[in-house]
Amino acid sequence: MIHKPPIDELTEKVGSKYTLCVVASKRARQLMEQAQNQGLIELPDKEKPLSVAAQEIYDGKLVAVND
């Protein structure tokens, strides 16, 4: 479960909890694929991919775009 950054603040940045779920999960999968391509089992510093994705959304590095 994501505690930091707060889910309410993340939801405001992307528009809805559904969008937050989709964007964060897609990014988390990308992070794990990148780590596996480098021969790693997990992310550096044992960070959780979903936590990294949530922080990227909070920091404005990851933006939801409607297709």
Jmol script that loads the backbone (N, CA, C; Angstrom):
load data "model"
ATOM      1  N   MET A   1       0.832  -1.177   0.000  1.00  0.00           N
ATOM      2  CA  MET A   1       0.000   0.000   0.000  1.00  0.00           C
ATOM      3  C   MET A   1       0.879   1.245   0.000  1.00  0.00           C
ATOM      4  N   ILE A   2       0.452   2.243  -0.689  1.00  0.00           N
ATOM      5  CA  ILE A   2       1.205   3.488  -0.792  1.00  0.00           C
ATOM      6  C   ILE A   2       0.805   4.415   0.359  1.00  0.00           C
ATOM      7  N   HIS A   3       1.791   4.845   1.129  1.00  0.00           N
ATOM      8  CA  HIS A   3       1.528   5.787   2.212  1.00  0.00           C
ATOM      9  C   HIS A   3       2.140   7.149   1.908  1.00  0.00           C
ATOM     10  N   LYS A   4       3.289   7.147   1.279  1.00  0.00           N
ATOM     11  CA  LYS A   4       3.947   8.390   0.901  1.00  0.00           C
ATOM     12  C   LYS A   4       4.281   8.298  -0.564  1.00  0.00           C
ATOM     13  N   PRO A   5       3.913   9.192  -1.356  1.00  0.00           N
ATOM     14  CA  PRO A   5       3.061  10.345  -1.128  1.00  0.00           C
ATOM     15  C   PRO A   5       1.600   9.929  -0.927  1.00  0.00           C
ATOM     16  N   PRO A   6       0.804  10.792  -0.312  1.00  0.00           N
ATOM     17  CA  PRO A   6      -0.599  10.459  -0.036  1.00  0.00           C
ATOM     18  C   PRO A   6      -1.402  10.193  -1.313  1.00  0.00           C
ATOM     19  N   ILE A   7      -2.233   9.188  -1.260  1.00  0.00           N
ATOM     20  CA  ILE A   7      -3.029   8.790  -2.421  1.00  0.00           C
ATOM     21  C   ILE A   7      -3.950   9.919  -2.891  1.00  0.00           C
ATOM     22  N   ASP A   8      -4.505  10.681  -1.951  1.00  0.00           N
ATOM     23  CA  ASP A   8      -5.388  11.785  -2.345  1.00  0.00           C
ATOM     24  C   ASP A   8      -4.649  12.813  -3.204  1.00  0.00           C
ATOM     25  N   GLU A   9      -3.407  13.103  -2.848  1.00  0.00           N
ATOM     26  CA  GLU A   9      -2.625  14.067  -3.624  1.00  0.00           C
ATOM     27  C   GLU A   9      -2.250  13.488  -4.991  1.00  0.00           C
ATOM     28  N   LEU A  10      -1.945  12.205  -5.031  1.00  0.00           N
ATOM     29  CA  LEU A  10      -1.648  11.558  -6.314  1.00  0.00           C
ATOM     30  C   LEU A  10      -2.871  11.565  -7.217  1.00  0.00           C
ATOM     31  N   THR A  11      -4.045  11.301  -6.633  1.00  0.00           N
ATOM     32  CA  THR A  11      -5.290  11.284  -7.396  1.00  0.00           C
ATOM     33  C   THR A  11      -5.559  12.645  -8.015  1.00  0.00           C
ATOM     34  N   GLU A  12      -5.269  13.710  -7.277  1.00  0.00           N
ATOM     35  CA  GLU A  12      -5.467  15.068  -7.806  1.00  0.00           C
ATOM     36  C   GLU A  12      -4.574  15.319  -9.017  1.00  0.00           C
ATOM     37  N   LYS A  13      -3.385  14.754  -9.005  1.00  0.00           N
ATOM     38  CA  LYS A  13      -2.437  14.986 -10.094  1.00  0.00           C
ATOM     39  C   LYS A  13      -2.845  14.280 -11.390  1.00  0.00           C
ATOM     40  N   VAL A  14      -3.503  13.111 -11.284  1.00  0.00           N
ATOM     41  CA  VAL A  14      -3.859  12.353 -12.493  1.00  0.00           C
ATOM     42  C   VAL A  14      -5.341  12.401 -12.831  1.00  0.00           C
ATOM     43  N   GLY A  15      -6.181  12.798 -11.897  1.00  0.00           N
ATOM     44  CA  GLY A  15      -7.596  12.972 -12.213  1.00  0.00           C
ATOM     45  C   GLY A  15      -8.548  12.016 -11.529  1.00  0.00           C
ATOM     46  N   SER A  16      -8.154  10.749 -11.363  1.00  0.00           N
ATOM     47  CA  SER A  16      -9.045   9.799 -10.699  1.00  0.00           C
ATOM     48  C   SER A  16      -8.225   8.648 -10.129  1.00  0.00           C
ATOM     49  N   LYS A  17      -8.832   7.920  -9.215  1.00  0.00           N
ATOM     50  CA  LYS A  17      -8.145   6.774  -8.619  1.00  0.00           C
ATOM     51  C   LYS A  17      -7.926   5.675  -9.651  1.00  0.00           C
ATOM     52  N   TYR A  18      -8.847   5.536 -10.579  1.00  0.00           N
ATOM     53  CA  TYR A  18      -8.697   4.538 -11.641  1.00  0.00           C
ATOM     54  C   TYR A  18      -7.474   4.869 -12.494  1.00  0.00           C
ATOM     55  N   THR A  19      -7.368   6.115 -12.912  1.00  0.00           N
ATOM     56  CA  THR A  19      -6.230   6.537 -13.718  1.00  0.00           C
ATOM     57  C   THR A  19      -4.930   6.362 -12.945  1.00  0.00           C
ATOM     58  N   LEU A  20      -4.947   6.698 -11.672  1.00  0.00           N
ATOM     59  CA  LEU A  20      -3.768   6.515 -10.826  1.00  0.00           C
ATOM     60  C   LEU A  20      -3.337   5.057 -10.822  1.00  0.00           C
ATOM     61  N   CYS A  21      -4.282   4.169 -10.672  1.00  0.00           N
ATOM     62  CA  CYS A  21      -3.993   2.738 -10.639  1.00  0.00           C
ATOM     63  C   CYS A  21      -3.374   2.272 -11.954  1.00  0.00           C
ATOM     64  N   VAL A  22      -3.953   2.679 -13.060  1.00  0.00           N
ATOM     65  CA  VAL A  22      -3.471   2.253 -14.371  1.00  0.00           C
ATOM     66  C   VAL A  22      -2.075   2.812 -14.653  1.00  0.00           C
ATOM     67  N   VAL A  23      -1.887   4.105 -14.433  1.00  0.00           N
ATOM     68  CA  VAL A  23      -0.609   4.742 -14.727  1.00  0.00           C
ATOM     69  C   VAL A  23       0.497   4.190 -13.833  1.00  0.00           C
ATOM     70  N   ALA A  24       0.225   4.086 -12.546  1.00  0.00           N
ATOM     71  CA  ALA A  24       1.242   3.595 -11.613  1.00  0.00           C
ATOM     72  C   ALA A  24       1.599   2.135 -11.888  1.00  0.00           C
ATOM     73  N   SER A  25       0.611   1.312 -12.203  1.00  0.00           N
ATOM     74  CA  SER A  25       0.906  -0.099 -12.447  1.00  0.00           C
ATOM     75  C   SER A  25       1.687  -0.289 -13.749  1.00  0.00           C
ATOM     76  N   LYS A  26       1.361   0.484 -14.781  1.00  0.00           N
ATOM     77  CA  LYS A  26       2.120   0.389 -16.032  1.00  0.00           C
ATOM     78  C   LYS A  26       3.569   0.799 -15.820  1.00  0.00           C
ATOM     79  N   ARG A  27       3.767   1.876 -15.071  1.00  0.00           N
ATOM     80  CA  ARG A  27       5.134   2.342 -14.816  1.00  0.00           C
ATOM     81  C   ARG A  27       5.897   1.339 -13.949  1.00  0.00           C
ATOM     82  N   ALA A  28       5.236   0.759 -12.970  1.00  0.00           N
ATOM     83  CA  ALA A  28       5.884  -0.240 -12.116  1.00  0.00           C
ATOM     84  C   ALA A  28       6.332  -1.436 -12.950  1.00  0.00           C
ATOM     85  N   ARG A  29       5.511  -1.856 -13.901  1.00  0.00           N
ATOM     86  CA  ARG A  29       5.893  -2.959 -14.784  1.00  0.00           C
ATOM     87  C   ARG A  29       7.097  -2.591 -15.641  1.00  0.00           C
ATOM     88  N   GLN A  30       7.112  -1.358 -16.140  1.00  0.00           N
ATOM     89  CA  GLN A  30       8.252  -0.894 -16.921  1.00  0.00           C
ATOM     90  C   GLN A  30       9.537  -0.926 -16.096  1.00  0.00           C
ATOM     91  N   LEU A  31       9.452  -0.471 -14.862  1.00  0.00           N
ATOM     92  CA  LEU A  31      10.623  -0.459 -13.987  1.00  0.00           C
ATOM     93  C   LEU A  31      11.155  -1.862 -13.747  1.00  0.00           C
ATOM     94  N   MET A  32      10.256  -2.814 -13.530  1.00  0.00           N
ATOM     95  CA  MET A  32      10.684  -4.194 -13.305  1.00  0.00           C
ATOM     96  C   MET A  32      11.289  -4.798 -14.567  1.00  0.00           C
ATOM     97  N   GLU A  33      10.719  -4.499 -15.728  1.00  0.00           N
ATOM     98  CA  GLU A  33      11.278  -4.991 -16.992  1.00  0.00           C
ATOM     99  C   GLU A  33      12.681  -4.440 -17.210  1.00  0.00           C
ATOM    100  N   GLN A  34      12.873  -3.152 -16.911  1.00  0.00           N
ATOM    101  CA  GLN A  34      14.190  -2.541 -17.059  1.00  0.00           C
ATOM    102  C   GLN A  34      15.200  -3.208 -16.127  1.00  0.00           C
ATOM    103  N   ALA A  35      14.798  -3.460 -14.902  1.00  0.00           N
ATOM    104  CA  ALA A  35      15.691  -4.111 -13.938  1.00  0.00           C
ATOM    105  C   ALA A  35      16.037  -5.522 -14.400  1.00  0.00           C
ATOM    106  N   GLN A  36      15.053  -6.258 -14.889  1.00  0.00           N
ATOM    107  CA  GLN A  36      15.297  -7.622 -15.355  1.00  0.00           C
ATOM    108  C   GLN A  36      16.195  -7.641 -16.592  1.00  0.00           C
ATOM    109  N   ASN A  37      16.053  -6.649 -17.456  1.00  0.00           N
ATOM    110  CA  ASN A  37      16.917  -6.562 -18.634  1.00  0.00           C
ATOM    111  C   ASN A  37      18.371  -6.305 -18.251  1.00  0.00           C
ATOM    112  N   GLN A  38      18.578  -5.720 -17.081  1.00  0.00           N
ATOM    113  CA  GLN A  38      19.924  -5.471 -16.573  1.00  0.00           C
ATOM    114  C   GLN A  38      20.420  -6.633 -15.718  1.00  0.00           C
ATOM    115  N   GLY A  39      19.634  -7.692 -15.648  1.00  0.00           N
ATOM    116  CA  GLY A  39      20.027  -8.870 -14.892  1.00  0.00           C
ATOM    117  C   GLY A  39      19.756  -8.777 -13.400  1.00  0.00           C
ATOM    118  N   LEU A  40      18.914  -7.842 -13.006  1.00  0.00           N
ATOM    119  CA  LEU A  40      18.576  -7.668 -11.589  1.00  0.00           C
ATOM    120  C   LEU A  40      17.267  -8.374 -11.267  1.00  0.00           C
ATOM    121  N   ILE A  41      17.128  -8.793 -10.040  1.00  0.00           N
ATOM    122  CA  ILE A  41      15.895  -9.430  -9.589  1.00  0.00           C
ATOM    123  C   ILE A  41      14.941  -8.386  -9.026  1.00  0.00           C
ATOM    124  N   GLU A  42      15.507  -7.343  -8.431  1.00  0.00           N
ATOM    125  CA  GLU A  42      14.695  -6.264  -7.857  1.00  0.00           C
ATOM    126  C   GLU A  42      15.356  -4.939  -8.158  1.00  0.00           C
ATOM    127  N   LEU A  43      14.670  -3.856  -7.831  1.00  0.00           N
ATOM    128  CA  LEU A  43      15.210  -2.529  -8.079  1.00  0.00           C
ATOM    129  C   LEU A  43      16.353  -2.234  -7.116  1.00  0.00           C
ATOM    130  N   PRO A  44      17.247  -1.327  -7.527  1.00  0.00           N
ATOM    131  CA  PRO A  44      18.324  -0.927  -6.616  1.00  0.00           C
ATOM    132  C   PRO A  44      17.754  -0.377  -5.304  1.00  0.00           C
ATOM    133  N   ASP A  45      18.487  -0.541  -4.235  1.00  0.00           N
ATOM    134  CA  ASP A  45      18.081  -0.093  -2.901  1.00  0.00           C
ATOM    135  C   ASP A  45      16.823  -0.806  -2.407  1.00  0.00           C
ATOM    136  N   LYS A  46      16.470  -1.912  -3.065  1.00  0.00           N
ATOM    137  CA  LYS A  46      15.301  -2.724  -2.688  1.00  0.00           C
ATOM    138  C   LYS A  46      14.014  -1.905  -2.643  1.00  0.00           C
ATOM    139  N   GLU A  47      13.925  -0.907  -3.517  1.00  0.00           N
ATOM    140  CA  GLU A  47      12.710  -0.108  -3.597  1.00  0.00           C
ATOM    141  C   GLU A  47      11.619  -0.916  -4.289  1.00  0.00           C
ATOM    142  N   LYS A  48      10.406  -0.654  -3.911  1.00  0.00           N
ATOM    143  CA  LYS A  48       9.275  -1.317  -4.545  1.00  0.00           C
ATOM    144  C   LYS A  48       8.891  -0.527  -5.799  1.00  0.00           C
ATOM    145  N   PRO A  49       8.653  -1.220  -6.915  1.00  0.00           N
ATOM    146  CA  PRO A  49       8.351  -0.533  -8.170  1.00  0.00           C
ATOM    147  C   PRO A  49       7.134   0.384  -8.082  1.00  0.00           C
ATOM    148  N   LEU A  50       6.119  -0.022  -7.359  1.00  0.00           N
ATOM    149  CA  LEU A  50       4.924   0.810  -7.241  1.00  0.00           C
ATOM    150  C   LEU A  50       5.215   2.089  -6.444  1.00  0.00           C
ATOM    151  N   SER A  51       6.054   1.986  -5.448  1.00  0.00           N
ATOM    152  CA  SER A  51       6.438   3.166  -4.668  1.00  0.00           C
ATOM    153  C   SER A  51       7.241   4.141  -5.513  1.00  0.00           C
ATOM    154  N   VAL A  52       8.128   3.615  -6.353  1.00  0.00           N
ATOM    155  CA  VAL A  52       8.914   4.465  -7.248  1.00  0.00           C
ATOM    156  C   VAL A  52       7.983   5.161  -8.243  1.00  0.00           C
ATOM    157  N   ALA A  53       7.039   4.416  -8.808  1.00  0.00           N
ATOM    158  CA  ALA A  53       6.083   4.992  -9.754  1.00  0.00           C
ATOM    159  C   ALA A  53       5.236   6.075  -9.093  1.00  0.00           C
ATOM    160  N   ALA A  54       4.791   5.836  -7.885  1.00  0.00           N
ATOM    161  CA  ALA A  54       3.983   6.830  -7.163  1.00  0.00           C
ATOM    162  C   ALA A  54       4.794   8.096  -6.910  1.00  0.00           C
ATOM    163  N   GLN A  55       6.052   7.939  -6.544  1.00  0.00           N
ATOM    164  CA  GLN A  55       6.901   9.108  -6.294  1.00  0.00           C
ATOM    165  C   GLN A  55       7.143   9.875  -7.586  1.00  0.00           C
ATOM    166  N   GLU A  56       7.294   9.176  -8.703  1.00  0.00           N
ATOM    167  CA  GLU A  56       7.464   9.838  -9.996  1.00  0.00           C
ATOM    168  C   GLU A  56       6.226  10.644 -10.364  1.00  0.00           C
ATOM    169  N   ILE A  57       5.052  10.113 -10.094  1.00  0.00           N
ATOM    170  CA  ILE A  57       3.809  10.847 -10.355  1.00  0.00           C
ATOM    171  C   ILE A  57       3.762  12.089  -9.471  1.00  0.00           C
ATOM    172  N   TYR A  58       4.084  11.927  -8.208  1.00  0.00           N
ATOM    173  CA  TYR A  58       4.045  13.030  -7.249  1.00  0.00           C
ATOM    174  C   TYR A  58       5.028  14.136  -7.643  1.00  0.00           C
ATOM    175  N   ASP A  59       6.206  13.743  -8.114  1.00  0.00           N
ATOM    176  CA  ASP A  59       7.235  14.712  -8.490  1.00  0.00           C
ATOM    177  C   ASP A  59       6.991  15.353  -9.858  1.00  0.00           C
ATOM    178  N   GLY A  60       5.974  14.874 -10.580  1.00  0.00           N
ATOM    179  CA  GLY A  60       5.664  15.431 -11.891  1.00  0.00           C
ATOM    180  C   GLY A  60       6.507  14.838 -13.010  1.00  0.00           C
ATOM    181  N   LYS A  61       7.262  13.779 -12.721  1.00  0.00           N
ATOM    182  CA  LYS A  61       8.082  13.130 -13.743  1.00  0.00           C
ATOM    183  C   LYS A  61       7.253  12.215 -14.628  1.00  0.00           C
ATOM    184  N   LEU A  62       6.084  11.836 -14.152  1.00  0.00           N
ATOM    185  CA  LEU A  62       5.203  10.930 -14.869  1.00  0.00           C
ATOM    186  C   LEU A  62       3.825  11.584 -14.929  1.00  0.00           C
ATOM    187  N   VAL A  63       3.296  11.725 -16.142  1.00  0.00           N
ATOM    188  CA  VAL A  63       2.037  12.435 -16.346  1.00  0.00           C
ATOM    189  C   VAL A  63       1.062  11.516 -17.075  1.00  0.00           C
ATOM    190  N   ALA A  64      -0.187  11.508 -16.659  1.00  0.00           N
ATOM    191  CA  ALA A  64      -1.225  10.729 -17.331  1.00  0.00           C
ATOM    192  C   ALA A  64      -1.712  11.506 -18.557  1.00  0.00           C
ATOM    193  N   VAL A  65      -1.798  10.794 -19.697  1.00  0.00           N
ATOM    194  CA  VAL A  65      -2.259  11.406 -20.940  1.00  0.00           C
ATOM    195  C   VAL A  65      -3.414  10.583 -21.466  1.00  0.00           C
ATOM    196  N   ASN A  66      -4.491  11.247 -21.849  1.00  0.00           N
ATOM    197  CA  ASN A  66      -5.635  10.540 -22.434  1.00  0.00           C
ATOM    198  C   ASN A  66      -5.330  10.227 -23.888  1.00  0.00           C
ATOM    199  N   ASP A  67      -5.565   8.988 -24.273  1.00  0.00           N
ATOM    200  CA  ASP A  67      -5.354   8.580 -25.666  1.00  0.00           C
ATOM    201  C   ASP A  67      -6.577   8.819 -26.502  1.00  0.00           C
TER     202      ASP A  67
END
end "model"
wireframe off; spacefill off
backbone 0.3
color backbone group
